[in-house]
Structure formats: structure tokens, C-alpha cells
Amino acid sequence: MMRTTARRTGAAVAGGLAFALALTACSGSDLGGGGGDGDDGGGDAACEDYADYGTFEGDEVTILSSIREQEADQMEDTFVDFEECTGIDVVHNGIGEFETQVVVQAEGGNAPNLAIIPQPGLLARLVNDGYIVEPSEQTVTNAQEGWTEEWLNYGTVDGTFYAAPLMASVKSFVWYSPTAFEENGYEVPTTWDELIALSDQIVADHGADGVVKPWCAGIESGGATGWPATDFIEDMVLREAGPEVYDQWVTHEIPFNDPQILAATERAGSILRNEDYVNGGIGDSRSIATTSFNDGGLPILEGNCFMYRMASFYEAQWPEGTDVSPEGDAFAFYLPGDDADSKPLLTAGEFVGAFDDNEATQAVQAFMSSGEWANLRVTIGGVTSANNAVDPANASSDVLRLAIELLQDPDAVTRFDGSDLMPSAVGAGSFWTGMTEWIDGADTQAVLDQIEASWPAS
């Protein structure tokens, strides 16, 4: 899973924190950590809530992740009372090129105590190379209480559980402007055919000016350029071929260039490589490869495009002052399946792995695996979780609340981000680069053949 850093305003964060404090105060605990003097946000913690984690004298636990800027600040807020009550200093380092650097640090004997790993494939590599250790019984118990077996399996390697899930996101979303839809008389589609019919209607209504298009898109993401296109392909595999074929594709039981995967890729191309459909307000279809995914949906606000397929975490990218609501400037709807009753859901998440079994490391890992931590983090804002202990009412927005409800739906047909499950040489390598070449006009079959050839020998 690739992600973005949040651009929330200070007021929004403060409001989320205030709500967290009010919530915990009403429940008799003070997990939000509001200090009596207001200087540092700590000082009044109900330390009995943290008694099971132990007490330490200035131990430091380092966490490495790809989480940066405002989102990192929000995560670090969750440790204020934990640090005060346990004596552990939790030091988080969010970096770019995480997937490369975590391996470099481990190989160099300079691994962090914990890492927030967004790719089960990368977790498996670190486990198989002997760097990740098994968690404590407390972490295992917390994970089993909060997460479904499917999610637990993503943190399991060769039958052994190593890493509890942390956060989760919904990728099968289409962002749009409810205001613009209302002004143009458009309705949210509930099937794939309705989605295509809507796209054609937008072309008929606005295509003459050559600027306004049904869709906008962007897949540029630095060294990870191409990942938004892999997400699009994965959603199409779920819809074109179904979850069983999806599983076979991800585990290489069928080749990457199987005819069913070719058909799914061509379905994605019916939007992403359709000059009548993309890239509203930016350029032709090839401009998608050089458009940052962070900026890819912004032409919606300018009226230059109507839809942008991107995960729930894109909410953080809308500029300050944007009304993100069901009647506002921006909102999201579920990317339709082939019929209204078929709702395959593409998800992603993160997993906390430990590089040592120090008691302080285990305490922090256990806290991060708990339902208490998950509710606190969701209440602070900007994220979602599939932890069953999370109350959707704690979500900081309507979109995130919808995402949590979808994640917790026991009847949903969900599948984890395929590229994150594949070997990293493919999922974070040839799949990314191949889709970038494909957006730039490369032959579909040739690209899939190239990715298939890159699959590591078993």
C-alpha cells in the first residue's frame, strides 16, 4: 500500500484531539492525555489503563515507517500518555523510500526496534531473512480479538504470526463532487455499466471544449511511481475475473499474463487510456504518468473532471476549506461492481513488526495492537481501521466512517492490495514500472509478459 501524508489544518487536528479527550473523559479513562496546564498535552493520564504494559526507566523504542508530516504528528499523539505512564520514550522516524531503507538498515545491523510495514510481501522477506521476531502473547491476543482471520493471515509467514495489523484503508473508491453532479443532473452509479454510461454522458455534455473530461488521474509518486495504476488493475481483476482468480494471480498459481488478467487490464485501459475520458484539466492520457497522485483529483474542484479513482486516504489531499461531505465539494462513492449486489472491496493496511524481543519493544508493539490504540488513533482523525473494536462513530469524517463500515462488513468480499502481497521484486518493482510504461502507451500484452518474466523463481 502506498499512502500520502495528510494536509489537515491545525484546527482540524486540535478538534479531533479535543473530541478524543471528551470521549475518554466520559468513559472514565484519559487516553487522550490532556494536561492540566495545557503545556504538553500530558500529565493527567489514568495510568491504570497502561499497567499491563509495565514500567520502564527511560527505555527508548524506535519505530521506522513511511508515515510523515501531519499524519506522523497525529500518530505520535497516541503515545503521549503511554510514554508518561510506562516511562518508554517512543521515537518515530518517517522516511521516504521506506521499502528500501528498512532492508538496508536491517542488513546493516542498524534496524529499528519496530517497523510499520505496508506490504505483507516485504514482511515475508524480512521474516525469511531472519530479521523479524515473533511478538509477545499479549500482542497475539490483542490481534486475535480485534482482527478477522483474513487480516491475521496477512501478518503470518509460513504459518507463524509475526505482525499485528495497524491501520487499514479502502481502495475501491471514486472521488467526485456532489455539487457538480447535482448541477449537471448526474447520479452516482451503482453498476459498472452505469459508470461507463455516466462517463459517456459526460463526454456528450462537455467533450466539445476538449478540456473537461469524465476522469482525471495521476500515478506519479517518486520512486514508487505506478502504484495507483496497479491498484486500478487489481480492482478490475476483482470485477472481471472474481476473487478466486485474483487469489491465484497474486500467488502466481496462474501467470501474470493470463488471458483473464489481460482482459482486466484492458478494462482498466477503457478508462485510463481512453482519450475521450482522461485526463481532465491536465492533458492527454500519457499525462497520467507525470501527474502526482496527490494532485490527480484536484481538477474536480475546478470543474475540469468529474471522477478520480483513489483510496479513502485521499481525503487528506483536498485543500483547506474544501467541503468534504455528501452534499459538498468532494466526496467518494464505491467503485461499482458488475451488478449492484456484487461489491468486491480492495483494501490495504499496515503491520507492526519487531526486530527484537526487548520488553520495552514488546510493550509498544502490544499497545499498538490494542483496540484502545486503534480507537484513539481513529478519533484523532484522518485514518480508518478494520479492527472490530473500533467504533465507526469515532471516525473524523463521513468518508472515513463509510470506509470503516465497509471494512467491518462481514459479508463483504474483500481482498488485500495484490501488489503488496506479491514478491517485492514484482509488487514494488516490475508491476509499478510496467504500469507506468503501459500508461505511456506500451502494448498491454507486452507489458504483462514483461512482468511475468520478472517473477522470482520459486
N, C-alpha and C positions, 0 to 999 in steps of 0.2 A: 504494500500500500504506500503510495506516495501521498504527501499531505502538504498543506500550506501553513504558514504562520498567520495567526489571527491579527486583524487590524482593528480590534474593538477599541472604542474610546475609553478613557479612564473612567468616565461617569458610568458607562455600562458595566465595567468590571466592579466598580465600587457598589453599584446597585446589586449585582449578583452576590457579592460578599455580604452585603447587609442582609439580603434575604437568607443567606446561609446561616448567619448569626441568629436571625429571628427564628428560623426553623429549629435550630438546635436548642435555643433557649427555651422554646415552648416544649421541647421534648425532655427537658431536664438535663441535657448534656450541652457542652460548649465546644463542639468540634470545630467551630469556625474560628475560635481563638481571639475574640475581640478583647483588647487590652483595656484596663480601666483608665489609663491615661491617654490612650489613643496614639501613643508614640510608635509602637512597633507591631501592633496587632496581636500581641501575646500577653501573657501574664495572668489570665483568669481561666486557664484551661482546667477542665474537670479531669484530673489525671487518673482517676479510677477507670476512665474509659480506655486508658492505654496501659493498664497494669500488666496485661498478659504479654506485652512486648518486652518487658524487662526494663532495667535501668542501667545506664552506662555512664562512664565519666569521660565525656568529651570525645568519644569514638567518632570517626568520620566515615561516612559511606558515600562513595561516588557513584553517580548514575550518568551514563552516556546515552544520548538519544539524538534523533533528528529534530526534536521539538525546540523551536527558537522564538525569540521576541515575545510578544504578548502572551502567546499560548504557553510559553515556558514560565512566564511570571505567574500565570493562573495555576499551573501545576505546582509550582513551588509554594504557593499559598496553602496548599493542602498539608504541608509538613510543619506549619508554624507550631501548633500545639503538640504534635508528635515529638518534635525536637525538644520543646520545653520540658515535656513530661518524661522522655526517655533519656535525655542527655546526648542523643546522637545528632551530629551535625550532618545533614543531608546536603551534599554538594552536587548540583546538576550541571552538566555541560551539554548543551545542544549544539550540534555541529552540522555543517553541510557535508555531503559525501559520506554520510554515516555508514552506509553499507560497506564502503572500502575501509574507512578508518577503524571500525570496530575490529575488523580482521587484522589489520596492521598492528593495532595495539595489543591484541591477544597474542599474535605471533611474536611480537617484540617483548613479551613479558611485562607489558605495561597496561594490562587490561583494567577496566574499571571494576568496581565491586558488582554493579548491576548494569544491565543494558536494556533499554526498551526497544525491542526488535519487531519491526513491522512486517517481517516476511518469515513465515514458517520454513521456507526453503533455506534462508540464511541461518535460522535457528538450528536446523538439522546439520548444516555444515559446521557450525561452531561446536555442536554436540559431538559429531563424528570426529572432529579434530581434537577432542578431549579438553575443550575449554570451559564448557558449561557444566555446572554441578547440579545434582538433584536438590530440590527445595525441601524445606522443613515440613513436618507433618501438619503444622498449622497452616502453611500456605496451601498444601494439598487439600485440606479440609475446607478452607475458605473457597477455593476454586470449585470444588465439587458441589458446595452449597449454592454457589451463585451462577454457575455456567452450565449449559447443556453439554451433553456428551460430545456433540459435534465440535463445539468450541474447545473442549478439553483435548480433543484429538489433535487440534492444530498445534497445541503446545507439547505434544507427545512425539517422541522419536524412538522408533524400533520398540514400541510397547512400553516405554518408560516415560513418565510425565516429568517435564523439566521446567516449563514456563507457564505461569498463570496468565490468562488474558487480562488486559488492562482496559483499554477503550475499544470501541467499535464504531464503524460508520456504514451508512447505506450508500451504495454507489449507483443504484438504479433510479436516479432522479433526473428530471428535466427541469431546469430553471426557466422561468418565464415571468412576464409582467402581467399580473391580474388586471391592472388598469388598462394596459394596451389590448389585452384580449377583450375586455368589456367594450372598449371604444370601437373595436373592429368587428364585434359580434362573433368572436371565436369562443368555442367551448373546449374545455380540457378533454383530450381524447382518452378513451378507456380501452382501446384495442390498437394493435399495430396498424391495421388498415385505416382506422380513423386518424392515426398520427400522420400517415402518408397523405391521406385526403386533405388534412389540415395544411400540410406543407404545400401541396399543390394549390390549395385555395389562396394561400399567402402569395405564392408566385403569381397567380392570376390577378390578385388585387394590387400587388406592389412591384411586380417584376419589371414593369416598363421603365422605371427610373434607373435600374441597374445597380442600385446601392442596397436597398432594403431586401433582405433575404429571409427565408424561414429560419435558418440556422446560423449560429456563429460557433466557432470552435478554436481551440488553441492547445497545442501539445508540447510547446517548448517548456523545458524545466531543467535547464543547465545540463549537468552530466546525466540526468535522468530523463532527458527529452524522449518523448514517445510513449510514456506510461499512460497518459489519458486515452491514447488510441488503443492500447492493449485492453483497457477497461471496456471500451466500446465493443471491441471484438468479443470479449468474454460475455458481455450482456447478450450479444447476438447469438453466440453459441448456445446459451441457455434457451433462447427463444426459437432458434432454427432447429437445433438438434435435441435439446432436452437435457435434463440434469445427469442422466446416466452416461450419455455420450460426453458431456462436459467432464465428468469424473475420469472417464477413460482417456480423454485428451490430456488432462492435467497430469495424470500419472504415466503417460506415454504408452498406455495399452493400445491406443491407436496412434498413428503417426501425426505429427503436427500438420502435415499437408493432406490429411484425409479429405476426401470429397465433401464430407459434411462440414468440415472447418472452412473449406474453400467457399461453400455456399453461405456460411455465416459471415465470412469476411466480405463477400460480395454484397450481402445485405447491408453491412455497415457502409460499404462503399456507395450504396444507393443514396446515402445522405452525405457522407464525408467527401466523396469525390464527384458529387453532382454540382456542376457549376451553377445550375439554377437554384440550388438550395443553400450554398455556402459561398463566401464567408462574410456575412452581412456587416457592412461598415468597415471592413478591413481589407479584403482583396479577393483573389480567386481561391480555388481550393488549396493550392500549394502554399498559400499564406498561412494555413493552419500550422505548418511545421515550424514557422518562425514566430508565431504568436504565443506569448506566455499563457499558460493555462490560468494563471491568476487574473489576467486581463481578458481572457477569451469571452466571458459572458457580459462584460460591461457594455457592449453596443446595444444590449437590450434596453438599457436606461436611456439611450439616445434614439431609440426607435428604429435602429438600423437592422435589427434582427429580432426574432420572437422567441427562440428556444436555444438552450445550451445544455447539453447532457454533461452533468458533473455531480460529484458526490455531495452528501449532506454538509460536509465541512466547508463547501464553497460559500456558505452563508457569511463567513468571516471576511470575504473579499469585497462585499458591497461597500461602497464609500459611506463615510459617516453621514448620517441623516437619511439614508435610504430606508423607506418604509418596507420592511420585510414582513409581509403578512398576507393572509388570504385575499385581502382586498387592496393590497398596496402596490408599491413599485416593483417588488420582486417576491417571488415565492417559488415553490417547487411542486411538481406532481410526479407520481410514479411513472417510470418509463413502461408503457403498456406491453403486455404480452400479446400473443396471437388472438386471444379472446379475453373477455372481461373477467372470467373466472380463473384464468391462468396467470399467476403472478410470481414468476421466478424472481428472486432477490439476490443481487450481487452485493457481497459485504466485504469489509476489510477490518483489520484490527491490529493490535499491538500486544506483545507478550514480554513479560519481565523475566529475563534470565539472569542467573547469578554465576559469577566467575570464581567464587569461593564460598565456603560454608562458615565464615566467621559469624558469631552470634549476632553482631550488630547488622551485618548484611542480611541475615535471615529475618531479623525483626523488621527491617524496612521492606523486604520483599513480602512478608506476611501482611503488613499493613496495606501495601498497595494491592494485595489480592482480596481485600475485605470488601464487603458490601458497604461498610461505613465510609471507606475511602471513595468508592465509586459514587455514592450519593453526594458526598461533599464536592467531588470534582465536577459532577454534572450540575450541581446547584450553583457553583461559582460561574459556570457558563461556557458556551462555545463547543461543547463536546456531547457525544452520545455514548451509550453503553448497552450491551446486550446482557449485562449482569441482571439476573432476575430479581435481585434485591433492590434495584433502582426503581424509584417511583417516577413514572413519566411526568408527573406534575412538577417535579424538580427541574425539568428542562428549562433552559433560558429562552426558548423561542418556540413558536408553533411548528417550525420546520423540524427542529431537533426533537420536539415531542412526538411528531409523526414518525420520525426515524426510530425512536426508542420503541414505539408501539409496533412498528413493523418488525424490528429486531426481536421483540419478545413474543411475537405471534407464533404460537405452537404449530399452526397449520401452514405456515409459510414454507415454500420450497427455497431454501437459502443455499448459496454456495459461496465459498470464500474466493477472493481475488485469485484467479488462476495463475497469473504471473508470479504472485508471491509464494505460491505453492510449488512452482516448478524449480528445477535446479537454477541457482543464481546465474549461471552462465547463459541460460536461456531467459528466465523471467526478468532478470535485471540486466540483460545483455542483448542477445540477438533478437529477442522479441521487441524490445524498445527500439533498437536501431532499424530492424526490419520494417516496423510500422511507420517509422519516420521516412524511410525510403519509399514506402507504399503511398503515403500521403503526397510525396513529391512526384508521384507518377509512375513508380516502378510496377512491373507486371505482378498481378496478385499471385498467380501460381508460382512464379519465380521466387517471390519473397517467402512464401510458405515453404518451398523446397529448401531455400537457404537456411531458414530457421530450423527445419527438421534436421538438416545436415549438421547443425551445431549442437544437437542434443548429446550430452556426455554419454559415453559408452557405459553400460551398467557393469 
